Amino acid sequence: MVDFELLKKIVEAPGVSGYEFLGVRDVVIEAFKPYVDEIKVDKLGNVIAHKKGSGPKVMLAAHMDQIGLMVTNIEKNGFLRVAPVGGVDPRTLIAQRFKVWIGPNEFIYGVGGSVPPHIQKPEDRNKAPTWEQVFIDIGAESEEEARGMGVKVGTVITWDGRLERLGKHRLVSIAFDDRIAVYTLVKAAQELEKSDADIYFVATVQEEVGLRGAKVSAFGIDPDYGFAIDVTIAADVPGTPEHKQITQLGKGTAIKIMDRSVICHPTIVRWMEELAKRYEIPYQWDILLGGGTDAGAIHLNKAGVPTGAISVPARYIHSNAEVVDERDVDAGVKLMVKVLEHIDELKV
């Protein structure tokens, strides 16, 4: 069972790429404090929680930024024009509630809108909206009123989402990509009892716009081994053939073999598989032909870093209602703990 209250704090805190300081960064720092020796925030905003050891230097990364919107213009009638920060599909904006962040942990509400289908041309009704056709309604009647509410060009926006239980084992929330992996890092730090490794738990920034936080933090840490934790697609839904589902909810943590950004080190992949079998941790494979993770930046650091990754299967990623299975989450925590406990076995 997940720690629901801890997870709720992590997933619901604001932190669009580049604006992690609006809320999630402080939540992550407080979550790590009891379990590490020191914490620092680097110049780009990555949270680096260091648990000192005499063994190999190991970097574990999960990004704390989330996709969102940025205000590009305030219309004379008070509506907000927006652009995506990260991979946002404009179809996911329509008739949704949003939080417009006018300061750290301070927001006003908004609603995603577009031209109503009732007055669209028949040939346009079945077309997906474009960014030119969507906007955010904050209830303002003029540009002056919108500015008086605290909105500026550059203000960032997130969906108004929350963590809820869904059935017996499932969870639904905003920002499981990638806060569920940040939670995994914190729980691994909490549950780790003994390891000689020199461990750096890193909650990275700006992954959704190009793996930027992982790149600079890996350069600063210069690890011997790297591991990334992120979500992956679980397309185990009606209409998707089994061989195209990537992963399935409830089948265990996913050991990554490859995605668009990285081919994980084969020795590490097979070693992680052996650990999962040894400790009876349910697992499945992750081969994702589109998308990437922080592993893509870590493994290219300096002269190269042997890198592995685990993934949390998730349905409906990059939306306001991402779904995971807590059994998969727990399996991921257990595997990362075993990786750290047995890192001395790894020979690459």
Backbone hydrogen bonds in HBPLUS format (Angstrom, degrees):
<---DONOR---> <-ACCEPTOR-->    atom                        ^
c    i                          cat <-CA-CA->   ^        H-A-AA   ^      H-
h    n   atom  resd res      DA  || num        DHA   H-A  angle D-A-AA Bond
n    s   type  num  typ     dist DA aas  dist angle  dist       angle   num
A0007-LEU N   A0003-ASP O   2.95 MM   4  6.14 171.1  1.96 162.6 165.6     1
A0008-LYS N   A0004-PHE O   2.85 MM   4  5.96 155.5  1.91 148.1 155.3     2
A0009-LYS N   A0005-GLU O   3.14 MM   4  6.36 158.1  2.19 145.3 149.6     3
A0010-ILE N   A0006-LEU O   3.14 MM   4  6.44 157.6  2.19 150.0 156.0     4
A0011-VAL N   A0007-LEU O   2.91 MM   4  6.11 171.1  1.92 163.3 164.5     5
A0012-GLU N   A0008-LYS O   3.09 MM   4  5.90 157.8  2.14 146.3 151.8     6
A0024-VAL N   A0014-PRO O   2.88 MM  10  5.59 153.3  1.95 166.7 159.4     7
A0066-GLN N   A0015-GLY O   2.90 MM  51  5.92 140.4  2.06 137.2 144.2     8
A0019-TYR N   A0016-VAL O   2.67 MM   3  5.19 158.3  1.71 148.7 153.3     9
A0017-SER N   A0066-GLN O   3.21 MM  49  5.85 139.1  2.39 155.8 152.0    10
A0022-LEU N   A0019-TYR O   3.09 MM   3  5.82 169.9  2.10 121.1 124.2    11
A0023-GLY N   A0020-GLU O   3.45 MM   3  6.38 176.1  2.45 121.7 122.6    12
A0025-ARG N   A0020-GLU O   3.18 MM   5  5.70 161.4  2.22 153.1 148.0    13
A0105-ASN N   A0022-LEU O   2.95 MM  83  6.00 129.2  2.22 150.1 160.7    14
A0028-VAL N   A0024-VAL O   2.96 MM   4  6.17 160.8  2.00 158.3 162.4    15
A0029-ILE N   A0025-ARG O   3.03 MM   4  6.30 161.2  2.07 151.4 156.4    16
A0030-GLU N   A0026-ASP O   3.09 MM   4  6.25 167.1  2.11 149.5 152.2    17
A0031-ALA N   A0027-VAL O   3.03 MM   4  6.20 149.4  2.12 143.1 151.9    18
A0032-PHE N   A0028-VAL O   3.07 MM   4  6.30 152.0  2.15 152.8 158.6    19
A0033-LYS N   A0029-ILE O   3.17 MM   4  6.21 143.8  2.31 148.6 157.7    20
A0035-TYR N   A0032-PHE O   2.93 MM   3  5.72 160.9  1.96 135.3 141.2    21
A0037-ASP N   A0050-HIS O   2.86 MM  13  5.85 142.9  1.99 141.0 150.8    22
A0038-GLU N   A0050-HIS O   3.25 MM  12  5.34 152.2  2.33 143.6 149.3    23
A0050-HIS N   A0038-GLU O   2.80 MM  12  5.34 164.4  1.82 165.7 169.9    24
A0040-LYS N   A0048-ILE O   3.01 MM   8  5.36 157.2  2.06 141.1 147.9    25
A0048-ILE N   A0040-LYS O   2.85 MM   8  5.36 176.7  1.85 171.2 171.8    26
A0042-ASP N   A0046-ASN O   3.08 MM   4  5.51 149.1  2.18 147.6 153.6    27
A0045-GLY N   A0042-ASP O   2.99 MM   3  5.25 144.3  2.12 106.3 117.3    28
A0047-VAL N   A0203-ALA O   3.09 MM 156  5.11 165.4  2.12 145.6 145.2    29
A0203-ALA N   A0047-VAL O   2.90 MM 156  5.11 156.0  1.96 150.3 155.9    30
A0049-ALA N   A0201-PHE O   2.80 MM 152  5.02 173.8  1.81 159.4 157.5    31
A0201-PHE N   A0049-ALA O   2.83 MM 152  5.02 161.9  1.86 160.2 154.7    32
A0051-LYS N   A0199-ILE O   2.84 MM 148  5.10 164.7  1.87 151.6 156.7    33
A0199-ILE N   A0051-LYS O   2.93 MM 148  5.10 147.4  2.04 163.6 155.1    34
A0055-GLY N   A0196-ASP O   2.55 MM 141  4.92 149.3  1.64 158.1 147.1    35
A0198-ASP N   A0056-PRO O   2.95 MM 142  5.85 164.0  1.97 136.6 141.8    36
A0224-ASP N   A0057-LYS O   2.77 MM 167  5.13 149.7  1.86 132.9 143.2    37
A0225-TYR N   A0057-LYS O   3.19 MM 168  6.62 152.5  2.27 157.7 162.4    38
A0058-VAL N   A0198-ASP O   2.89 MM 140  6.06 160.4  1.93 147.1 152.7    39
A0200-TYR N   A0058-VAL O   2.82 MM 142  6.10 156.3  1.87 168.9 173.6    40
A0059-MET N   A0225-TYR O   3.02 MM 166  6.39 165.4  2.04 154.4 158.1    41
A0227-PHE N   A0059-MET O   2.81 MM 168  6.18 146.6  1.92 162.0 171.1    42
A0060-LEU N   A0200-TYR O   2.88 MM 140  6.15 170.0  1.89 160.3 161.7    43
A0202-VAL N   A0060-LEU O   2.75 MM 142  5.97 171.1  1.76 174.3 173.9    44
A0061-ALA N   A0227-PHE O   2.85 MM 166  6.32 158.2  1.89 157.2 164.5    45
A0229-ILE N   A0061-ALA O   2.84 MM 168  6.17 151.6  1.92 168.3 172.0    46
A0062-ALA N   A0202-VAL O   3.02 MM 140  6.47 154.2  2.09 165.6 172.0    47
A0204-THR N   A0062-ALA O   2.96 MM 142  6.00 141.3  2.12 124.6 134.5    48
A0064-MET N   A0204-THR O   2.78 MM 140  5.75 163.8  1.80 155.2 156.2    49
A0068-GLY N   A0085-VAL O   3.08 MM  17  5.15 153.6  2.15 140.3 146.7    50
A0085-VAL N   A0068-GLY O   2.84 MM  17  5.15 159.8  1.88 142.4 137.2    51
A0069-LEU N   A0157-ILE O   2.95 MM  88  4.91 159.7  2.00 141.9 146.0    52
A0157-ILE N   A0069-LEU O   2.87 MM  88  4.91 151.4  1.95 136.6 138.3    53
A0070-MET N   A0083-ALA O   2.92 MM  13  5.37 146.2  2.03 150.6 160.0    54
A0083-ALA N   A0070-MET O   2.92 MM  13  5.37 146.4  2.04 143.8 154.5    55
A0071-VAL N   A0155-THR O   2.83 MM  84  5.35 163.0  1.85 157.6 163.4    56
A0154-GLY N   A0071-VAL O   2.87 MM  83  5.14 152.8  1.94 135.4 144.4    57
A0072-THR N   A0081-ARG O   2.83 MM   9  5.59 164.8  1.85 137.8 143.1    58
A0081-ARG N   A0073-ASN O   2.87 MM   8  5.07 171.9  1.88 154.2 156.5    59
A0075-GLU N   A0079-PHE O   2.82 MM   4  5.24 160.7  1.86 167.2 168.0    60
A0078-GLY N   A0075-GLU O   2.97 MM   3  5.20 163.8  1.99 114.7 116.6    61
A0143-GLU N   A0076-LYS O   3.08 MM  67  4.72 128.9  2.35 118.3 113.7    62
A0080-LEU N   A0136-ILE O   2.92 MM  56  4.98 167.7  1.93 149.4 152.8    63
A0136-ILE N   A0080-LEU O   2.91 MM  56  4.98 156.1  1.97 141.4 148.9    64
A0088-VAL N   A0086-GLY O   2.99 MM   2  5.97 126.9  2.28 112.6  97.1    65
A0092-THR N   A0089-ASP O   2.89 MM   3  5.72 160.2  1.93 128.6 133.7    66
A0093-LEU N   A0090-PRO O   3.18 MM   3  5.47 166.4  2.20 112.9 115.7    67
A0096-GLN N   A0093-LEU O   3.23 MM   3  5.65 147.9  2.34 140.6 133.2    68
A0095-ALA N   A0112-GLY O   2.89 MM  17  5.17 145.3  2.01 134.4 133.4    69
A0112-GLY N   A0096-GLN O   2.90 MM  16  5.31 161.1  1.94 152.3 158.7    70
A0160-ASP N   A0097-ARG O   2.98 MM  63  5.42 159.3  2.02 130.2 125.3    71
A0098-PHE N   A0110-GLY O   2.75 MM  12  4.83 156.0  1.80 143.0 140.4    72
A0110-GLY N   A0098-PHE O   2.92 MM  12  4.83 145.5  2.04 133.0 132.9    73
A0099-LYS N   A0158-THR O   2.71 MM  59  5.34 165.9  1.73 158.5 162.8    74
A0158-THR N   A0099-LYS O   2.98 MM  59  5.34 159.7  2.02 152.3 157.4    75
A0100-VAL N   A0108-ILE O   2.76 MM   8  5.21 178.2  1.76 167.6 168.2    76
A0108-ILE N   A0100-VAL O   2.96 MM   8  5.21 147.7  2.07 136.7 145.8    77
A0101-TRP N   A0156-VAL O   2.97 MM  55  5.79 156.1  2.03 162.9 170.6    78
A0102-ILE N   A0106-GLU O   2.93 MM   4  5.78 129.6  2.19 134.2 148.6    79
A0106-GLU N   A0103-GLY O   3.00 MM   3  4.90 158.1  2.04 129.2 122.6    80
A0111-VAL N   A0137-ASP O   2.89 MM  26  5.08 141.5  2.04 128.9 141.2    81
A0137-ASP N   A0111-VAL O   2.80 MM  26  5.08 168.7  1.81 151.2 153.3    82
A0113-GLY N   A0135-PHE O   2.89 MM  22  5.38 168.2  1.90 153.5 154.6    83
A0135-PHE N   A0113-GLY O   3.03 MM  22  5.38 144.7  2.16 145.4 148.7    84
A0119-ILE N   A0116-PRO O   3.19 MM   3  5.94 156.6  2.24 119.5 124.4    85
A0120-GLN N   A0117-PRO O   3.24 MM   3  4.98 163.3  2.27  99.0 104.0    86
A0124-ASP N   A0121-LYS O   2.82 MM   3  5.30 153.0  1.90 118.0 127.1    87
A0125-ARG N   A0122-PRO O   3.40 MM   3  5.51 151.2  2.49 101.8 109.3    88
A0127-LYS N   A0124-ASP O   3.18 MM   3  5.33 165.7  2.21 110.2 113.9    89
A0133-GLN N   A0130-THR O   2.94 MM   3  5.27 150.3  2.03 107.8 117.2    90
A0146-ALA N   A0142-SER O   3.05 MM   4  6.33 159.7  2.09 149.4 154.7    91
A0147-ARG N   A0143-GLU O   2.94 MM   4  6.20 162.5  1.97 153.4 157.8    92
A0148-GLY N   A0144-GLU O   2.88 MM   4  6.06 148.0  1.98 142.6 152.3    93
A0149-MET N   A0145-GLU O   3.02 MM   4  6.30 125.0  2.34 138.7 152.4    94
A0149-MET N   A0146-ALA O   3.09 MM   3  5.13 139.1  2.27  96.2 108.0    95
A0151-VAL N   A0146-ALA O   3.34 MM   5  5.91 159.7  2.38 150.2 144.8    96
A0150-GLY N   A0147-ARG O   3.00 MM   3  5.23 159.3  2.04 107.3 113.3    97
A0155-THR N   A0152-LYS O   3.03 MM   3  5.43 161.5  2.07 132.7 132.2    98
A0164-GLU N   A0172-VAL O   2.92 MM   8  5.42 153.9  1.99 158.8 166.3    99
A0172-VAL N   A0164-GLU O   2.94 MM   8  5.42 167.0  1.96 157.0 160.3   100
A0166-LEU N   A0170-ARG O   2.86 MM   4  4.89 165.3  1.88 133.1 129.1   101
A0326-GLU N   A0169-HIS O   2.91 MM 157  5.77 165.3  1.93 172.6 167.7   102
A0171-LEU N   A0324-VAL O   2.87 MM 153  5.43 155.3  1.93 155.6 158.7   103
A0324-VAL N   A0171-LEU O   3.01 MM 153  5.43 153.5  2.08 148.1 156.6   104
A0173-SER N   A0322-GLU O   2.94 MM 149  5.41 151.7  2.03 146.3 155.5   105
A0322-GLU N   A0173-SER O   2.93 MM 149  5.41 151.0  2.02 149.4 146.9   106
A0179-ARG N   A0175-ALA O   3.04 MM   4  5.98 152.4  2.12 151.7 154.4   107
A0180-ILE N   A0176-PHE O   3.09 MM   4  4.86 166.7  2.11 120.5 124.7   108
A0181-ALA N   A0178-ASP O   2.96 MM   3  5.40 137.3  2.14 107.5 119.2   109
A0182-VAL N   A0178-ASP O   3.15 MM   4  6.62 146.2  2.27 142.9 153.0   110
A0183-TYR N   A0179-ARG O   2.86 MM   4  6.10 160.9  1.90 150.0 154.5   111
A0184-THR N   A0180-ILE O   3.12 MM   4  6.29 143.9  2.25 126.2 135.7   112
A0185-LEU N   A0181-ALA O   2.96 MM   4  6.32 150.5  2.05 146.3 152.8   113
A0186-VAL N   A0182-VAL O   3.05 MM   4  6.41 163.1  2.08 154.1 157.8   114
A0187-LYS N   A0183-TYR O   2.91 MM   4  6.16 165.9  1.93 157.2 161.0   115
A0188-ALA N   A0184-THR O   2.89 MM   4  6.03 150.8  1.97 145.3 153.6   116
A0189-ALA N   A0185-LEU O   2.95 MM   4  6.23 157.9  2.00 151.5 157.1   117
A0190-GLN N   A0186-VAL O   2.94 MM   4  6.20 149.3  2.04 144.4 153.6   118
A0191-GLU N   A0187-LYS O   2.88 MM   4  6.03 156.1  1.94 149.6 154.8   119
A0192-LEU N   A0188-ALA O   2.98 MM   4  5.86 131.4  2.22 144.0 153.7   120
A0213-GLY N   A0205-VAL O   2.90 MM   8  4.60 131.7  2.13 156.2 152.5   121
A0212-ARG N   A0206-GLN O   3.34 MM   6  5.46 152.4  2.42 127.7 119.8   122
A0210-GLY N   A0207-GLU O   3.09 MM   3  5.35 166.0  2.11 117.8 116.6   123
A0211-LEU N   A0207-GLU O   3.13 MM   4  3.90 175.5  2.13 110.0 111.4   124
A0215-LYS N   A0211-LEU O   3.22 MM   4  6.38 149.9  2.31 144.1 152.2   125
A0216-VAL N   A0212-ARG O   3.31 MM   4  6.66 164.1  2.34 154.1 155.1   126
A0217-SER N   A0213-GLY O   3.01 MM   4  6.08 163.1  2.04 152.3 157.8   127
A0218-ALA N   A0214-ALA O   2.93 MM   4  5.80 157.6  1.98 141.7 148.0   128
A0219-PHE N   A0215-LYS O   3.23 MM   4  6.36 151.2  2.32 136.9 144.5   129
A0220-GLY N   A0216-VAL O   3.05 MM   4  6.31 153.1  2.13 144.1 150.7   130
A0221-ILE N   A0217-SER O   2.91 MM   4  6.07 157.1  1.96 151.6 157.4   131
A0222-ASP N   A0218-ALA O   2.77 MM   4  5.50 160.6  1.81 145.5 152.2   132
A0226-GLY N   A0306-PRO O   3.06 MM  80  6.33 159.1  2.11 150.1 152.8   133
A0308-GLY N   A0226-GLY O   2.92 MM  82  6.39 154.4  1.98 153.1 157.5   134
A0228-ALA N   A0308-GLY O   3.11 MM  80  6.67 148.3  2.22 140.7 147.6   135
A0310-ILE N   A0228-ALA O   3.06 MM  82  6.57 150.0  2.15 160.6 169.3   136
A0230-ASP N   A0310-ILE O   3.31 MM  80  6.85 152.4  2.39 148.6 156.4   137
A0312-VAL N   A0230-ASP O   2.80 MM  82  6.21 147.3  1.91 137.3 148.4   138
A0232-THR N   A0312-VAL O   3.03 MM  80  5.89 146.6  2.14 132.2 130.2   139
A0314-ALA N   A0232-THR O   2.93 MM  82  5.95 144.4  2.06 160.3 167.3   140
A0234-ALA N   A0314-ALA O   2.93 MM  80  5.05 141.8  2.08 132.4 126.1   141
A0235-ALA N   A0245-GLN O   3.00 MM  10  4.34 168.9  2.01 140.7 138.5   142
A0240-THR N   A0237-VAL O   3.22 MM   3  6.00 155.8  2.29 149.3 148.7   143
A0244-LYS N   A0241-PRO O   2.93 MM   3  5.47 159.6  1.97 118.3 125.2   144
A0245-GLN N   A0242-GLU O   3.27 MM   3  5.27 170.6  2.28 109.1 111.0   145
A0247-THR N   A0245-GLN O   2.64 MM   2  5.49 128.0  1.90 117.5 100.6   146
A0253-THR N   A0282-PRO O   3.15 MM  29  6.48 133.9  2.37 146.7 134.5   147
A0284-GLN N   A0253-THR O   2.82 MM  31  6.21 137.8  2.00 151.9 159.3   148
A0254-ALA N   A0311-SER O   3.03 MM  57  4.87 161.2  2.06 156.7 153.9   149
A0311-SER N   A0254-ALA O   2.68 MM  57  4.87 152.3  1.76 144.5 153.0   150
A0255-ILE N   A0284-GLN O   2.84 MM  29  6.25 155.4  1.90 171.8 165.1   151
A0286-ASP N   A0255-ILE O   3.01 MM  31  5.72 145.0  2.14 141.2 133.7   152
A0256-LYS N   A0309-ALA O   3.01 MM  53  5.36 163.1  2.04 140.3 143.8   153
A0257-ILE N   A0286-ASP O   2.90 MM  29  5.89 169.4  1.91 154.2 152.6   154
A0264-CYS N   A0257-ILE O   3.07 MM   7  5.44 140.9  2.23 131.8 142.4   155
A0288-LEU N   A0258-MET O   2.96 MM  30  6.30 157.1  2.01 152.8 152.7   156
A0259-ASP N   A0262-VAL O   2.98 MM   3  5.54 158.4  2.03 161.3 165.2   157
A0260-ARG N   A0291-GLY O   3.03 MM  31  5.58 140.5  2.19 175.3 170.1   158
A0265-HIS N   A0307-THR O   2.99 MM  42  5.71 156.8  2.04 159.6 165.2   159
A0268-ILE N   A0265-HIS O   2.96 MM   3  5.35 118.8  2.35 109.4 124.2   160
A0269-VAL N   A0265-HIS O   2.97 MM   4  6.26 160.0  2.01 157.5 164.1   161
A0270-ARG N   A0266-PRO O   3.06 MM   4  6.23 169.8  2.07 151.5 152.8   162
A0271-TRP N   A0267-THR O   2.99 MM   4  6.07 148.0  2.09 140.6 150.1   163
A0272-MET N   A0268-ILE O   2.86 MM   4  6.03 158.3  1.91 152.7 157.6   164
A0273-GLU N   A0269-VAL O   3.03 MM   4  6.30 151.1  2.11 143.6 152.1   165
A0274-GLU N   A0270-ARG O   2.97 MM   4  6.19 154.3  2.04 140.9 147.4   166
A0275-LEU N   A0271-TRP O   2.97 MM   4  6.27 154.3  2.04 147.0 153.7   167
A0276-ALA N   A0272-MET O   2.97 MM   4  6.20 160.8  2.01 148.4 153.4   168
A0277-LYS N   A0273-GLU O   2.99 MM   4  6.28 157.9  2.04 151.0 156.7   169
A0278-ARG N   A0274-GLU O   2.85 MM   4  6.01 159.5  1.89 148.1 154.4   170
A0279-TYR N   A0275-LEU O   3.01 MM   4  6.17 158.2  2.05 154.0 157.8   171
A0281-ILE N   A0276-ALA O   2.80 MM   5  4.72 164.4  1.82 144.8 148.2   172
A0280-GLU N   A0277-LYS O   3.24 MM   3  4.94 165.7  2.26 100.6 104.1   173
A0296-GLY N   A0293-THR O   2.92 MM   3  5.76 154.7  1.98 122.9 128.5   174
A0297-ALA N   A0294-ASP O   3.06 MM   3  5.45 136.8  2.25 107.7 118.0   175
A0298-ILE N   A0294-ASP O   3.04 MM   4  6.32 167.8  2.06 157.9 161.6   176
A0299-HIS N   A0295-ALA O   3.07 MM   4  5.97 174.5  2.08 149.4 150.8   177
A0300-LEU N   A0297-ALA O   3.30 MM   3  5.53 144.6  2.43 103.1 112.8   178
A0301-ASN N   A0298-ILE O   3.07 MM   3  5.40 166.7  2.09 117.5 119.2   179
A0305-VAL N   A0299-HIS O   3.16 MM   6  4.51 158.8  2.21 114.6 117.3   180
A0304-GLY N   A0301-ASN O   2.66 MM   3  5.15 159.4  1.71 146.1 147.9   181
A0315-ARG N   A0323-VAL O   2.89 MM   8  5.04 157.9  1.94 146.6 151.1   182
A0323-VAL N   A0315-ARG O   3.06 MM   8  5.04 160.5  2.10 135.3 141.0   183
A0328-ASP N   A0325-ASP O   2.96 MM   3  5.50 130.5  2.22 112.3 124.3   184
A0329-VAL N   A0325-ASP O   3.23 MM   4  6.65 152.4  2.31 146.1 154.3   185
A0330-ASP N   A0326-GLU O   2.91 MM   4  6.12 165.9  1.93 149.1 152.0   186
A0331-ALA N   A0327-ARG O   3.05 MM   4  6.18 152.9  2.12 138.5 145.9   187
A0332-GLY N   A0328-ASP O   3.00 MM   4  6.25 150.0  2.10 143.3 150.8   188
A0333-VAL N   A0329-VAL O   3.05 MM   4  6.42 154.7  2.11 153.4 159.9   189
A0334-LYS N   A0330-ASP O   3.04 MM   4  6.32 165.2  2.06 151.6 155.0   190
A0335-LEU N   A0331-ALA O   2.97 MM   4  6.21 157.0  2.03 147.9 154.0   191
A0336-MET N   A0332-GLY O   3.04 MM   4  6.22 161.4  2.08 148.9 153.5   192
A0337-VAL N   A0333-VAL O   3.02 MM   4  6.25 155.7  2.08 151.2 158.1   193
A0338-LYS N   A0334-LYS O   3.06 MM   4  6.31 158.1  2.11 147.0 152.6   194
A0339-VAL N   A0335-LEU O   2.89 MM   4  6.14 151.6  1.97 148.2 156.6   195
A0340-LEU N   A0336-MET O   3.10 MM   4  6.35 158.2  2.15 146.6 150.8   196
A0341-GLU N   A0337-VAL O   2.90 MM   4  6.16 153.6  1.97 148.5 156.7   197
A0342-HIS N   A0338-LYS O   2.99 MM   4  5.99 144.1  2.12 144.7 152.2   198
A0345-GLU N   A0342-HIS O   2.88 MM   3  5.63 162.9  1.91 123.9 129.5   199
A0346-LEU N   A0343-ILE O   3.10 MM   3  5.42 147.0  2.22 106.6 115.6   200
